[in-house]
Amino acid sequence: MINKEKLKKDKFYIINNGLGAPVKAQLLESPKQGRGWKTAVLMYVYGSSIGFYDEAGSVYASDILYEAYAG
């Protein structure tokens, strides 16, 4: 699990939210809200990499594993 303070809008992350395998997703909103941090954030999940649809939706911040590096 990644530290919430390191999450940045528009970056790509690897998540594991029960789809069967880790999936790449793009963070669409800032996880900081007012004085605190959100427990669920809006992400665009690339489910097509494991045979599902690509969709935007809420993902628990605790399900974000690490940042996906291009390379």
All heavy atoms as a GROMACS GRO file, in nm:
protein
  555
    1MET      N    1   0.084  -0.118   0.000
    1MET     CA    2   0.000   0.000   0.000
    1MET      C    3   0.089   0.125   0.000
    1MET      O    4   0.187   0.133   0.071
    1MET     CB    5  -0.089  -0.002   0.124
    1MET     CG    6  -0.187   0.112   0.129
    1MET     SD    7  -0.305   0.095   0.260
    1MET     CE    8  -0.233   0.203   0.380
    2ILE      N    9   0.052   0.221  -0.083
    2ILE     CA   10   0.129   0.345  -0.095
    2ILE      C   11   0.079   0.446   0.008
    2ILE      O   12  -0.039   0.443   0.047
    2ILE     CB   13   0.119   0.401  -0.239
    2ILE    CG1   14   0.220   0.510  -0.263
    2ILE    CG2   15  -0.020   0.450  -0.267
    2ILE    CD1   16   0.235   0.548  -0.408
    3ASN      N   17   0.166   0.533   0.051
    3ASN     CA   18   0.130   0.638   0.145
    3ASN      C   19   0.041   0.740   0.073
    3ASN      O   20   0.073   0.785  -0.037
    3ASN     CB   21   0.258   0.704   0.196
    3ASN     CG   22   0.234   0.792   0.315
    3ASN    OD1   23   0.122   0.815   0.356
    3ASN    ND2   24   0.343   0.840   0.372
    4LYS      N   25  -0.070   0.781   0.134
    4LYS     CA   26  -0.165   0.873   0.071
    4LYS      C   27  -0.101   1.006   0.032
    4LYS      O   28  -0.139   1.066  -0.066
    4LYS     CB   29  -0.281   0.902   0.166
    4LYS     CG   30  -0.376   0.790   0.186
    4LYS     CD   31  -0.488   0.835   0.277
    4LYS     CE   32  -0.571   0.719   0.323
    4LYS     NZ   33  -0.678   0.761   0.412
    5GLU      N   34  -0.004   1.050   0.111
    5GLU     CA   35   0.060   1.178   0.083
    5GLU      C   36   0.140   1.178  -0.047
    5GLU      O   37   0.170   1.282  -0.103
    5GLU     CB   38   0.152   1.219   0.200
    5GLU     CG   39   0.077   1.258   0.325
    5GLU     CD   40   0.035   1.140   0.410
    5GLU    OE1   41   0.093   1.030   0.395
    5GLU    OE2   42  -0.057   1.156   0.491
    6LYS      N   43   0.176   1.060  -0.098
    6LYS     CA   44   0.254   1.050  -0.221
    6LYS      C   45   0.168   1.042  -0.347
    6LYS      O   46   0.220   1.045  -0.458
    6LYS     CB   47   0.346   0.928  -0.214
    6LYS     CG   48   0.452   0.942  -0.109
    6LYS     CD   49   0.549   0.828  -0.113
    6LYS     CE   50   0.656   0.848  -0.008
    6LYS     NZ   51   0.759   0.748  -0.016
    7LEU      N   52   0.037   1.032  -0.332
    7LEU     CA   53  -0.052   1.023  -0.447
    7LEU      C   54  -0.064   1.159  -0.515
    7LEU      O   55  -0.081   1.260  -0.449
    7LEU     CB   56  -0.191   0.975  -0.404
    7LEU     CG   57  -0.200   0.834  -0.346
    7LEU    CD1   58  -0.340   0.807  -0.299
    7LEU    CD2   59  -0.156   0.732  -0.447
    8LYS      N   60  -0.056   1.158  -0.649
    8LYS     CA   61  -0.067   1.282  -0.726
    8LYS      C   62  -0.166   1.263  -0.839
    8LYS      O   63  -0.169   1.158  -0.905
    8LYS     CB   64   0.069   1.321  -0.783
    8LYS     CG   65   0.168   1.351  -0.675
    8LYS     CD   66   0.282   1.429  -0.728
    8LYS     CE   67   0.381   1.438  -0.624
    8LYS     NZ   68   0.447   1.516  -0.565
    9LYS      N   69  -0.245   1.366  -0.861
    9LYS     CA   70  -0.345   1.365  -0.967
    9LYS      C   71  -0.280   1.342  -1.103
    9LYS      O   72  -0.170   1.391  -1.129
    9LYS     CB   73  -0.420   1.498  -0.966
    9LYS     CG   74  -0.530   1.508  -1.066
    9LYS     CD   75  -0.598   1.642  -1.055
    9LYS     CE   76  -0.701   1.657  -1.164
    9LYS     NZ   77  -0.767   1.786  -1.158
   10ASP      N   78  -0.345   1.265  -1.190
   10ASP     CA   79  -0.305   1.235  -1.328
   10ASP      C   80  -0.186   1.139  -1.339
   10ASP      O   81  -0.139   1.114  -1.449
   10ASP     CB   82  -0.275   1.362  -1.409
   10ASP     CG   83  -0.399   1.447  -1.428
   10ASP    OD1   84  -0.509   1.390  -1.439
   10ASP    OD2   85  -0.385   1.570  -1.432
   11LYS      N   86  -0.138   1.083  -1.230
   11LYS     CA   87  -0.031   0.982  -1.234
   11LYS      C   88  -0.095   0.844  -1.247
   11LYS      O   89  -0.212   0.824  -1.216
   11LYS     CB   90   0.053   0.987  -1.107
   11LYS     CG   91   0.133   1.112  -1.091
   11LYS     CD   92   0.272   1.089  -1.137
   11LYS     CE   93   0.355   1.213  -1.108
   11LYS     NZ   94   0.490   1.197  -1.139
   12PHE      N   95  -0.015   0.746  -1.291
   12PHE     CA   96  -0.062   0.609  -1.306
   12PHE      C   97  -0.014   0.525  -1.189
   12PHE      O   98   0.100   0.539  -1.144
   12PHE     CB   99  -0.011   0.550  -1.437
   12PHE     CG  100  -0.076   0.612  -1.557
   12PHE    CD1  101  -0.021   0.722  -1.621
   12PHE    CD2  102  -0.195   0.560  -1.607
   12PHE    CE1  103  -0.080   0.779  -1.731
   12PHE    CE2  104  -0.257   0.617  -1.718
   12PHE     CZ  105  -0.199   0.726  -1.780
   13TYR      N  106  -0.102   0.436  -1.141
   13TYR     CA  107  -0.072   0.351  -1.028
   13TYR      C  108  -0.118   0.209  -1.057
   13TYR      O  109  -0.202   0.186  -1.144
   13TYR     CB  110  -0.143   0.402  -0.902
   13TYR     CG  111  -0.096   0.538  -0.860
   13TYR    CD1  112  -0.163   0.652  -0.901
   13TYR    CD2  113   0.017   0.554  -0.782
   13TYR    CE1  114  -0.118   0.778  -0.864
   13TYR    CE2  115   0.063   0.679  -0.746
   13TYR     CZ  116  -0.005   0.790  -0.786
   13TYR     OH  117   0.040   0.914  -0.751
   14ILE      N  118  -0.062   0.114  -0.985
   14ILE     CA  119  -0.107  -0.025  -0.991
   14ILE      C  120  -0.198  -0.047  -0.871
   14ILE      O  121  -0.160  -0.016  -0.757
   14ILE     CB  122   0.013  -0.122  -0.987
   14ILE    CG1  123   0.109  -0.095  -1.102
   14ILE    CG2  124  -0.035  -0.267  -0.987
   14ILE    CD1  125   0.051  -0.115  -1.241
   15ILE      N  126  -0.318  -0.098  -0.898
   15ILE     CA  127  -0.415  -0.121  -0.791
   15ILE      C  128  -0.453  -0.268  -0.786
   15ILE      O  129  -0.437  -0.341  -0.883
   15ILE     CB  130  -0.542  -0.034  -0.808
   15ILE    CG1  131  -0.618  -0.074  -0.935
   15ILE    CG2  132  -0.508   0.112  -0.810
   15ILE    CD1  133  -0.757  -0.016  -0.942
   16ASN      N  134  -0.503  -0.310  -0.673
   16ASN     CA  135  -0.556  -0.446  -0.656
   16ASN      C  136  -0.685  -0.434  -0.577
   16ASN      O  137  -0.683  -0.426  -0.455
   16ASN     CB  138  -0.456  -0.535  -0.583
   16ASN     CG  139  -0.504  -0.679  -0.579
   16ASN    OD1  140  -0.599  -0.715  -0.647
   16ASN    ND2  141  -0.438  -0.759  -0.499
   17ASN      N  142  -0.797  -0.429  -0.647
   17ASN     CA  143  -0.925  -0.413  -0.579
   17ASN      C  144  -1.019  -0.531  -0.604
   17ASN      O  145  -1.138  -0.515  -0.619
   17ASN     CB  146  -0.992  -0.281  -0.616
   17ASN     CG  147  -1.026  -0.269  -0.761
   17ASN    OD1  148  -0.976  -0.344  -0.843
   17ASN    ND2  149  -1.112  -0.174  -0.794
   18GLY      N  150  -0.964  -0.650  -0.606
   18GLY     CA  151  -1.046  -0.769  -0.616
   18GLY      C  152  -1.083  -0.811  -0.757
   18GLY      O  153  -1.173  -0.892  -0.775
   19LEU      N  154  -1.017  -0.760  -0.859
   19LEU     CA  155  -1.046  -0.801  -0.996
   19LEU      C  156  -0.977  -0.932  -1.033
   19LEU      O  157  -1.003  -0.987  -1.139
   19LEU     CB  158  -1.004  -0.692  -1.094
   19LEU     CG  159  -1.081  -0.561  -1.087
   19LEU    CD1  160  -1.022  -0.458  -1.183
   19LEU    CD2  161  -1.227  -0.584  -1.119
   20GLY      N  162  -0.889  -0.980  -0.950
   20GLY     CA  163  -0.819  -1.105  -0.978
   20GLY      C  164  -0.672  -1.087  -1.005
   20GLY      O  165  -0.594  -1.179  -0.990
   21ALA      N  166  -0.634  -0.969  -1.049
   21ALA     CA  167  -0.493  -0.940  -1.078
   21ALA      C  168  -0.471  -0.790  -1.061
   21ALA      O  169  -0.566  -0.712  -1.075
   21ALA     CB  170  -0.458  -0.981  -1.220
   22PRO      N  171  -0.349  -0.748  -1.032
   22PRO     CA  172  -0.322  -0.604  -1.025
   22PRO      C  173  -0.344  -0.537  -1.160
   22PRO      O  174  -0.316  -0.595  -1.264
   22PRO     CB  175  -0.175  -0.598  -0.984
   22PRO     CG  176  -0.147  -0.728  -0.920
   22PRO     CD  177  -0.235  -0.828  -0.989
   23VAL      N  178  -0.398  -0.416  -1.159
   23VAL     CA  179  -0.436  -0.345  -1.280
   23VAL      C  180  -0.381  -0.203  -1.276
   23VAL      O  181  -0.370  -0.143  -1.168
   23VAL     CB  182  -0.590  -0.337  -1.293
   23VAL    CG1  183  -0.631  -0.288  -1.430
   23VAL    CG2  184  -0.656  -0.468  -1.264
   24LYS      N  185  -0.351  -0.147  -1.394
   24LYS     CA  186  -0.307  -0.008  -1.403
   24LYS      C  187  -0.428   0.084  -1.396
   24LYS      O  188  -0.533   0.054  -1.456
   24LYS     CB  189  -0.231   0.015  -1.533
   24LYS     CG  190  -0.175   0.155  -1.546
   24LYS     CD  191  -0.084   0.167  -1.667
   24LYS     CE  192  -0.165   0.194  -1.789
   24LYS     NZ  193  -0.088   0.233  -1.906
   25ALA      N  194  -0.414   0.197  -1.325
   25ALA     CA  195  -0.522   0.294  -1.315
   25ALA      C  196  -0.462   0.434  -1.306
   25ALA      O  197  -0.352   0.453  -1.258
   25ALA     CB  198  -0.607   0.266  -1.191
   26GLN      N  199  -0.538   0.533  -1.355
   26GLN     CA  200  -0.495   0.672  -1.351
   26GLN      C  201  -0.578   0.747  -1.248
   26GLN      O  202  -0.701   0.740  -1.249
   26GLN     CB  203  -0.512   0.737  -1.487
   26GLN     CG  204  -0.464   0.879  -1.492
   26GLN     CD  205  -0.480   0.942  -1.630
   26GLN    OE1  206  -0.549   0.888  -1.715
   26GLN    NE2  207  -0.419   1.056  -1.649
   27LEU      N  208  -0.511   0.819  -1.160
   27LEU     CA  209  -0.578   0.898  -1.057
   27LEU      C  210  -0.637   1.023  -1.120
   27LEU      O  211  -0.564   1.102  -1.181
   27LEU     CB  212  -0.479   0.933  -0.947
   27LEU     CG  213  -0.534   1.002  -0.823
   27LEU    CD1  214  -0.636   0.911  -0.753
   27LEU    CD2  215  -0.422   1.034  -0.727
   28LEU      N  216  -0.768   1.043  -1.107
   28LEU     CA  217  -0.836   1.155  -1.172
   28LEU      C  218  -0.864   1.272  -1.080
   28LEU      O  219  -0.906   1.378  -1.126
   28LEU     CB  220  -0.968   1.108  -1.234
   28LEU     CG  221  -0.957   1.002  -1.344
   28LEU    CD1  222  -1.095   0.962  -1.391
   28LEU    CD2  223  -0.873   1.052  -1.458
   29GLU      N  224  -0.847   1.255  -0.949
   29GLU     CA  225  -0.873   1.364  -0.856
   29GLU      C  226  -0.771   1.361  -0.742
   29GLU      O  227  -0.708   1.259  -0.717
   29GLU     CB  228  -1.014   1.354  -0.799
   29GLU     CG  229  -1.033   1.235  -0.708
   29GLU     CD  230  -1.173   1.227  -0.649
   29GLU    OE1  231  -1.255   1.316  -0.676
   29GLU    OE2  232  -1.198   1.132  -0.577
   30SER      N  233  -0.758   1.471  -0.678
   30SER     CA  234  -0.664   1.480  -0.566
   30SER      C  235  -0.720   1.405  -0.445
   30SER      O  236  -0.838   1.415  -0.416
   30SER     CB  237  -0.643   1.627  -0.529
   30SER     OG  238  -0.563   1.637  -0.415
   31PRO      N  239  -0.635   1.329  -0.376
   31PRO     CA  240  -0.682   1.255  -0.260
   31PRO      C  241  -0.699   1.342  -0.136
   31PRO      O  242  -0.757   1.300  -0.038
   31PRO     CB  243  -0.574   1.150  -0.238
   31PRO     CG  244  -0.452   1.209  -0.297
   31PRO     CD  245  -0.498   1.296  -0.410
   32LYS      N  246  -0.651   1.466  -0.140
   32LYS     CA  247  -0.663   1.556  -0.026
   32LYS      C  248  -0.796   1.629  -0.032
   32LYS      O  249  -0.835   1.680  -0.137
   32LYS     CB  250  -0.548   1.655  -0.023
   32LYS     CG  251  -0.547   1.736   0.101
   32LYS     CD  252  -0.416   1.804   0.121
   32LYS     CE  253  -0.430   1.890   0.244
   32LYS     NZ  254  -0.320   1.897   0.327
   33GLN      N  255  -0.865   1.634   0.081
   33GLN     CA  256  -0.995   1.699   0.086
   33GLN      C  257  -1.000   1.785   0.212
   33GLN      O  258  -1.001   1.732   0.323
   33GLN     CB  259  -1.105   1.595   0.089
   33GLN     CG  260  -1.243   1.654   0.104
   33GLN     CD  261  -1.349   1.547   0.107
   33GLN    OE1  262  -1.321   1.430   0.093
   33GLN    NE2  263  -1.471   1.586   0.127
   34GLY      N  264  -1.001   1.914   0.194
   34GLY     CA  265  -1.005   2.004   0.309
   34GLY      C  266  -0.884   1.984   0.398
   34GLY      O  267  -0.770   1.998   0.355
   35ARG      N  268  -0.906   1.947   0.521
   35ARG     CA  269  -0.796   1.924   0.616
   35ARG      C  270  -0.753   1.779   0.623
   35ARG      O  271  -0.655   1.747   0.688
   35ARG     CB  272  -0.839   1.967   0.755
   35ARG     CG  273  -0.866   2.112   0.767
   35ARG     CD  274  -0.897   2.148   0.909
   35ARG     NE  275  -0.952   2.282   0.916
   35ARG     CZ  276  -1.009   2.332   1.021
   35ARG    NH1  277  -1.020   2.259   1.130
   35ARG    NH2  278  -1.056   2.453   1.019
   36GLY      N  279  -0.826   1.690   0.559
   36GLY     CA  280  -0.796   1.548   0.570
   36GLY      C  281  -0.773   1.482   0.436
   36GLY      O  282  -0.752   1.546   0.334
   37TRP      N  283  -0.779   1.349   0.437
   37TRP     CA  284  -0.755   1.268   0.317
   37TRP      C  285  -0.877   1.183   0.289
   37TRP      O  286  -0.942   1.132   0.380
   37TRP     CB  287  -0.632   1.180   0.336
   37TRP     CG  288  -0.509   1.260   0.355
   37TRP    CD1  289  -0.457   1.304   0.473
   37TRP    CD2  290  -0.424   1.309   0.253
   37TRP    NE1  291  -0.345   1.378   0.450
   37TRP    CE2  292  -0.321   1.382   0.316
   37TRP    CE3  293  -0.422   1.299   0.115
   37TRP    CZ2  294  -0.220   1.445   0.245
   37TRP    CZ3  295  -0.321   1.360   0.045
   37TRP    CH2  296  -0.221   1.432   0.110
   38LYS      N  297  -0.908   1.163   0.161
   38LYS     CA  298  -1.021   1.080   0.121
   38LYS      C  299  -0.988   0.933   0.139
   38LYS      O  300  -0.872   0.893   0.123
   38LYS     CB  301  -1.055   1.104  -0.026
   38LYS     CG  302  -1.102   1.244  -0.056
   38LYS     CD  303  -1.132   1.257  -0.203
   38LYS     CE  304  -1.175   1.396  -0.236
   38LYS     NZ  305  -1.202   1.413  -0.378
   39THR      N  306  -1.088   0.851   0.170
   39THR     CA  307  -1.066   0.707   0.178
   39THR      C  308  -1.087   0.642   0.042
   39THR      O  309  -1.029   0.538   0.014
   39THR     CB  310  -1.160   0.642   0.280
   39THR    OG1  311  -1.295   0.673   0.246
   39THR    CG2  312  -1.130   0.692   0.420
   40ALA      N  313  -1.170   0.704  -0.044
   40ALA     CA  314  -1.193   0.653  -0.180
   40ALA      C  315  -1.166   0.767  -0.278
   40ALA      O  316  -1.206   0.882  -0.254
   40ALA     CB  317  -1.336   0.604  -0.196
   41VAL      N  318  -1.097   0.736  -0.387
   41VAL     CA  319  -1.061   0.836  -0.487
   41VAL      C  320  -1.113   0.793  -0.624
   41VAL      O  321  -1.133   0.674  -0.649
   41VAL     CB  322  -0.909   0.858  -0.493
   41VAL    CG1  323  -0.859   0.925  -0.368
   41VAL    CG2  324  -0.835   0.730  -0.518
   42LEU      N  325  -1.133   0.890  -0.713
   42LEU     CA  326  -1.180   0.862  -0.848
   42LEU      C  327  -1.061   0.825  -0.935
   42LEU      O  328  -0.964   0.900  -0.943
   42LEU     CB  329  -1.252   0.984  -0.905
   42LEU     CG  330  -1.312   0.969  -1.044
   42LEU    CD1  331  -1.423   0.864  -1.042
   42LEU    CD2  332  -1.367   1.101  -1.092
   43MET      N  333  -1.069   0.708  -1.001
   43MET     CA  334  -0.961   0.660  -1.087
   43MET      C  335  -1.020   0.604  -1.216
   43MET      O  336  -1.133   0.556  -1.217
   43MET     CB  337  -0.881   0.550  -1.017
   43MET     CG  338  -0.811   0.595  -0.892
   43MET     SD  339  -0.698   0.471  -0.830
   43MET     CE  340  -0.549   0.518  -0.919
   44TYR      N  341  -0.942   0.614  -1.324
   44TYR     CA  342  -0.977   0.548  -1.449
   44TYR      C  343  -0.899   0.417  -1.451
   44TYR      O  344  -0.777   0.416  -1.460
   44TYR     CB  345  -0.942   0.634  -1.571
   44TYR     CG  346  -0.996   0.576  -1.698
   44TYR    CD1  347  -1.128   0.597  -1.732
   44TYR    CD2  348  -0.917   0.500  -1.781
   44TYR    CE1  349  -1.180   0.542  -1.849
   44TYR    CE2  350  -0.967   0.445  -1.897
   44TYR     CZ  351  -1.099   0.467  -1.931
   44TYR     OH  352  -1.150   0.413  -2.044
   45VAL      N  353  -0.972   0.306  -1.442
   45VAL     CA  354  -0.911   0.173  -1.430
   45VAL      C  355  -0.906   0.108  -1.568
   45VAL      O  356  -1.006   0.097  -1.637
   45VAL     CB  357  -0.991   0.085  -1.332
   45VAL    CG1  358  -0.928  -0.052  -1.320
   45VAL    CG2  359  -1.000   0.152  -1.196
   46TYR      N  360  -0.786   0.065  -1.608
   46TYR     CA  361  -0.766  -0.001  -1.737
   46TYR      C  362  -0.786  -0.152  -1.720
   46TYR      O  363  -0.692  -0.230  -1.720
   46TYR     CB  364  -0.626   0.030  -1.789
   46TYR     CG  365  -0.610   0.176  -1.824
   46TYR    CD1  366  -0.560   0.267  -1.731
   46TYR    CD2  367  -0.648   0.224  -1.948
   46TYR    CE1  368  -0.548   0.401  -1.762
   46TYR    CE2  369  -0.636   0.359  -1.980
   46TYR     CZ  370  -0.585   0.446  -1.887
   46TYR     OH  371  -0.574   0.579  -1.917
   47GLY      N  372  -0.913  -0.191  -1.707
   47GLY     CA  373  -0.948  -0.332  -1.688
   47GLY      C  374  -0.927  -0.416  -1.812
   47GLY      O  375  -0.925  -0.539  -1.805
   48SER      N  376  -0.912  -0.354  -1.929
   48SER     CA  377  -0.893  -0.429  -2.053
   48SER      C  378  -0.765  -0.510  -2.052
   48SER      O  379  -0.751  -0.606  -2.127
   48SER     CB  380  -0.895  -0.335  -2.173
   48SER     OG  381  -0.791  -0.240  -2.163
   49SER      N  382  -0.672  -0.474  -1.966
   49SER     CA  383  -0.546  -0.549  -1.958
   49SER      C  384  -0.566  -0.688  -1.899
   49SER      O  385  -0.482  -0.775  -1.917
   49SER     CB  386  -0.443  -0.472  -1.875
   49SER     OG  387  -0.490  -0.451  -1.744
   50ILE      N  388  -0.679  -0.710  -1.830
   50ILE     CA  389  -0.708  -0.843  -1.775
   50ILE      C  390  -0.843  -0.896  -1.823
   50ILE      O  391  -0.898  -0.988  -1.764
   50ILE     CB  392  -0.701  -0.845  -1.621
   50ILE    CG1  393  -0.801  -0.748  -1.560
   50ILE    CG2  394  -0.562  -0.818  -1.573
   50ILE    CD1  395  -0.818  -0.765  -1.411
   51GLY      N  396  -0.900  -0.837  -1.929
   51GLY     CA  397  -1.022  -0.889  -1.990
   51GLY      C  398  -1.151  -0.825  -1.943
   51GLY      O  399  -1.259  -0.876  -1.973
   52PHE      N  400  -1.145  -0.713  -1.872
   52PHE     CA  401  -1.265  -0.641  -1.829
   52PHE      C  402  -1.275  -0.510  -1.907
   52PHE      O  403  -1.194  -0.482  -1.995
   52PHE     CB  404  -1.258  -0.611  -1.679
   52PHE     CG  405  -1.271  -0.734  -1.593
   52PHE    CD1  406  -1.158  -0.788  -1.532
   52PHE    CD2  407  -1.393  -0.796  -1.573
   52PHE    CE1  408  -1.168  -0.901  -1.453
   52PHE    CE2  409  -1.403  -0.908  -1.494
   52PHE     CZ  410  -1.291  -0.961  -1.434
   53TYR      N  411  -1.375  -0.429  -1.873
   53TYR     CA  412  -1.392  -0.299  -1.938
   53TYR      C  413  -1.304  -0.194  -1.872
   53TYR      O  414  -1.273  -0.201  -1.754
   53TYR     CB  415  -1.538  -0.253  -1.927
   53TYR     CG  416  -1.633  -0.337  -2.009
   53TYR    CD1  417  -1.722  -0.423  -1.948
   53TYR    CD2  418  -1.634  -0.329  -2.148
   53TYR    CE1  419  -1.809  -0.500  -2.022
   53TYR    CE2  420  -1.722  -0.406  -2.223
   53TYR     CZ  421  -1.808  -0.491  -2.160
   53TYR     OH  422  -1.894  -0.566  -2.233
   54ASP      N  423  -1.269  -0.091  -1.950
   54ASP     CA  424  -1.202   0.027  -1.896
   54ASP      C  425  -1.310   0.120  -1.844
   54ASP      O  426  -1.402   0.154  -1.918
   54ASP     CB  427  -1.122   0.099  -2.005
   54ASP     CG  428  -1.005   0.018  -2.056
   54ASP    OD1  429  -0.968  -0.079  -1.989
   54ASP    OD2  430  -0.952   0.052  -2.162
   55GLU      N  431  -1.300   0.159  -1.717
   55GLU     CA  432  -1.403   0.243  -1.657
   55GLU      C  433  -1.344   0.336  -1.553
   55GLU      O  434  -1.242   0.306  -1.492
   55GLU     CB  435  -1.508   0.159  -1.584
   55GLU     CG  436  -1.608   0.090  -1.671
   55GLU     CD  437  -1.720   0.032  -1.588
   55GLU    OE1  438  -1.694  -0.056  -1.506
   55GLU    OE2  439  -1.834   0.078  -1.607
   56ALA      N  440  -1.413   0.447  -1.531
   56ALA     CA  441  -1.380   0.537  -1.421
   56ALA      C  442  -1.470   0.504  -1.304
   56ALA      O  443  -1.588   0.475  -1.323
   56ALA     CB  444  -1.398   0.681  -1.462
   57GLY      N  445  -1.415   0.507  -1.184
   57GLY     CA  446  -1.494   0.479  -1.066
   57GLY      C  447  -1.414   0.500  -0.940
   57GLY      O  448  -1.296   0.534  -0.943
   58SER      N  449  -1.480   0.479  -0.828
   58SER     CA  450  -1.416   0.497  -0.698
   58SER      C  451  -1.331   0.376  -0.662
   58SER      O  452  -1.372   0.262  -0.682
   58SER     CB  453  -1.521   0.517  -0.590
   58SER     OG  454  -1.590   0.636  -0.611
   59VAL      N  455  -1.213   0.404  -0.609
   59VAL     CA  456  -1.120   0.300  -0.564
   59VAL      C  457  -1.074   0.340  -0.425
   59VAL      O  458  -1.041   0.456  -0.401
   59VAL     CB  459  -0.998   0.289  -0.659
   59VAL    CG1  460  -0.895   0.193  -0.604
   59VAL    CG2  461  -1.042   0.248  -0.798
   60TYR      N  462  -1.075   0.245  -0.332
   60TYR     CA  463  -1.023   0.275  -0.199
   60TYR      C  464  -0.875   0.306  -0.208
   60TYR      O  465  -0.800   0.237  -0.278
   60TYR     CB  466  -1.044   0.156  -0.104
   60TYR     CG  467  -1.188   0.139  -0.061
   60TYR    CD1  468  -1.261   0.027  -0.099
   60TYR    CD2  469  -1.251   0.234   0.017
   60TYR    CE1  470  -1.392   0.010  -0.060
   60TYR    CE2  471  -1.382   0.220   0.055
   60TYR     CZ  472  -1.453   0.107   0.017
   60TYR     OH  473  -1.584   0.092   0.056
   61ALA      N  474  -0.833   0.408  -0.136
   61ALA     CA  475  -0.692   0.447  -0.136
   61ALA      C  476  -0.604   0.334  -0.083
   61ALA      O  477  -0.489   0.321  -0.123
   61ALA     CB  478  -0.672   0.573  -0.055
   62SER      N  479  -0.659   0.251   0.003
   62SER     CA  480  -0.581   0.138   0.058
   62SER      C  481  -0.557   0.029  -0.047
   62SER      O  482  -0.471  -0.057  -0.027
   62SER     CB  483  -0.653   0.080   0.179
   62SER     OG  484  -0.780   0.032   0.144
   63ASP      N  485  -0.630   0.031  -0.158
   63ASP     CA  486  -0.612  -0.067  -0.266
   63ASP      C  487  -0.504  -0.026  -0.366
   63ASP      O  488  -0.470  -0.102  -0.456
   63ASP     CB  489  -0.743  -0.090  -0.342
   63ASP     CG  490  -0.846  -0.165  -0.259
   63ASP    OD1  491  -0.806  -0.230  -0.161
   63ASP    OD2  492  -0.965  -0.158  -0.294
   64ILE      N  493  -0.450   0.095  -0.354
   64ILE     CA  494  -0.344   0.141  -0.443
   64ILE      C  495  -0.212   0.085  -0.392
   64ILE      O  496  -0.172   0.112  -0.279
   64ILE     CB  497  -0.340   0.294  -0.449
   64ILE    CG1  498  -0.475   0.348  -0.498
   64ILE    CG2  499  -0.228   0.340  -0.541
   64ILE    CD1  500  -0.488   0.497  -0.493
   65LEU      N  501  -0.145   0.005  -0.475
   65LEU     CA  502  -0.024  -0.063  -0.431
   65LEU      C  503   0.101   0.022  -0.449
   65LEU      O  504   0.178   0.040  -0.355
   65LEU     CB  505  -0.009  -0.195  -0.508
   65LEU     CG  506  -0.124  -0.295  -0.493
   65LEU    CD1  507  -0.100  -0.415  -0.580
   65LEU    CD2  508  -0.139  -0.334  -0.347
   66TYR      N  509   0.126   0.072  -0.571
   66TYR     CA  510   0.247   0.149  -0.598
   66TYR      C  511   0.230   0.224  -0.729
   66TYR      O  512   0.136   0.199  -0.804
   66TYR     CB  513   0.372   0.063  -0.601
   66TYR     CG  514   0.363  -0.058  -0.693
   66TYR    CD1  515   0.399  -0.048  -0.827
   66TYR    CD2  516   0.319  -0.181  -0.647
   66TYR    CE1  517   0.391  -0.156  -0.912
   66TYR    CE2  518   0.309  -0.290  -0.731
   66TYR     CZ  519   0.345  -0.277  -0.863
   66TYR     OH  520   0.336  -0.386  -0.946
   67GLU      N  521   0.320   0.318  -0.754
   67GLU     CA  522   0.316   0.397  -0.876
   67GLU      C  523   0.366   0.314  -0.994
   67GLU      O  524   0.464   0.240  -0.982
   67GLU     CB  525   0.401   0.523  -0.863
   67GLU     CG  526   0.387   0.617  -0.979
   67GLU     CD  527   0.460   0.749  -0.959
   67GLU    OE1  528   0.510   0.775  -0.848
   67GLU    OE2  529   0.466   0.825  -1.057
   68ALA      N  530   0.297   0.325  -1.108
   68ALA     CA  531   0.339   0.254  -1.229
   68ALA      C  532   0.440   0.341  -1.302
   68ALA      O  533   0.414   0.455  -1.335
   68ALA     CB  534   0.217   0.230  -1.320
   69TYR      N  535   0.559   0.287  -1.324
   69TYR     CA  536   0.666   0.361  -1.390
   69TYR      C  537   0.670   0.324  -1.537
   69TYR      O  538   0.664   0.208  -1.573
   69TYR     CB  539   0.800   0.330  -1.325
   69TYR     CG  540   0.809   0.378  -1.184
   69TYR    CD1  541   0.797   0.290  -1.078
   69TYR    CD2  542   0.825   0.514  -1.156
   69TYR    CE1  543   0.803   0.335  -0.947
   69TYR    CE2  544   0.832   0.558  -1.026
   69TYR     CZ  545   0.822   0.468  -0.921
   69TYR     OH  546   0.826   0.514  -0.792
   70ALA      N  547   0.682   0.426  -1.622
   70ALA     CA  548   0.697   0.402  -1.765
   70ALA      C  549   0.843   0.366  -1.792
   70ALA      O  550   0.934   0.430  -1.744
   70ALA     CB  551   0.658   0.525  -1.843
   71GLY      N  552   0.861   0.262  -1.868
   71GLY     CA  553   0.998   0.230  -1.898
   71GLY      C  554   1.022   0.100  -1.955
   71GLY      O  555   0.984   0.022  -2.017
   0.00000   0.00000   0.00000
